[in-house]
Amino acid sequence: EAGNIAYKLLQRLGGAEAIGPMLVGMDKPVHVLQRGDEVKDVVNLASVAVVDAQDTR
């Protein structure tokens, strides 16, 4: 929980566009949407998932 709080805090204070979380080390790309995500978060993560799906052989 502390890591997520720090992640969100830095995102808001820095004005950065954070995309994720993304799980690594799986056979296929995995992307996680969290409860309370905004529409822009869903669109950003869906865009990353499309690119990952095209890159997977």
TAWOUR-V529791 format. One record per residue. PHI is phi in whole degrees, -180 to 180 (999 if undefined). PSI is psi in whole degrees, 0 to 359 (999 if undefined). OMEGA is omega as a letter, one per 30 degrees, with the letter a starting at -180 (* if undefined). Layout:
# TAWOUR-V529791
phi-><PHI,PHI>
psi-><PSI,PSI>
omega-><OMEGA,OMEGA>
This chain:
# TAWOUR-V529791
phi-><999,-63,-64,-67,-63,-63,-60,-68,-64,-65,-62,-74,-69,-85,68,-86,-100,-91,-121,147,-80,-125,-88,-116,89,-94,-66,-121,-63,-129,-130,-119,-97,-104,-60,91,-64,-85,-59,-62,-67,-65,-65,-62,-69,-65,-64,-64,-64,-63,-64,-62,-66,-74,-83,-78,-101>
psi-><321,322,319,321,315,320,312,322,312,325,313,317,322,350,24,158,102,134,128,189,154,133,138,159,7,161,325,157,138,130,141,127,140,153,135,0,147,168,319,327,319,316,316,314,325,322,317,320,322,315,316,319,325,332,341,135,999>
omega-><a,l,l,l,l,l,a,l,l,l,a,a,a,a,a,l,a,l,l,g,l,l,l,l,l,l,l,l,l,l,a,l,a,l,l,l,l,a,a,l,l,a,l,a,l,l,l,l,l,l,l,a,l,a,a,a,*>
